[in-house]
Amino acid sequence: CRIACMRTTLDLNSDLLRLAMRETRAKSKTAVVEMGLQALLAIGARKRLKALFGKVTLEKTPRRRG
């Protein structure tokens, strides 16, 4: 494992898992589950970023001419 691994048992819909593996071309069940978790985290990050839109203003930085 890259960082930390946790062994667990999951009851997954076999048809859904098979379709996800075919669609993502994942080599293993573990890979497709990890891809799904990463996708969920990315969706959450985009939602948080979208919520900030218009709430954060940045001051203009003077340009250096040289």
Backbone hydrogen bonds, N-H to C=O, Kabsch-Sander energy under -0.5 kcal/mol:
donor,donor_aa,acceptor,acceptor_aa,energy
12,L,10,L,-0.8
14,S,12,L,-0.5
17,L,13,N,-2.6
18,R,14,S,-2.5
19,L,15,D,-2.5
20,A,16,L,-2.5
21,M,17,L,-2.5
22,R,18,R,-2.2
23,E,19,L,-2.9
24,T,20,A,-2.5
25,R,21,M,-1.2
26,A,21,M,-0.9
32,V,28,S,-1.8
33,V,29,K,-2.2
34,E,30,T,-2.6
35,M,31,A,-2.4
36,G,32,V,-1.9
37,L,33,V,-2.3
38,Q,34,E,-2.6
39,A,35,M,-2.3
40,L,36,G,-2.2
41,L,37,L,-2.1
42,A,38,Q,-2.2
43,I,39,A,-2.3
44,G,40,L,-2.1
45,A,41,L,-2.2
46,R,42,A,-2.4
47,K,43,I,-2.2
48,R,44,G,-2.2
49,L,45,A,-2.3
50,K,46,R,-2.7
51,A,47,K,-2.0
52,L,48,R,-0.9
52,L,49,L,-0.7
53,F,49,L,-0.7
53,F,50,K,-0.9
55,K,52,L,-2.8
56,V,52,L,-0.9
65,R,63,R,-0.5
66,G,64,R,-0.5
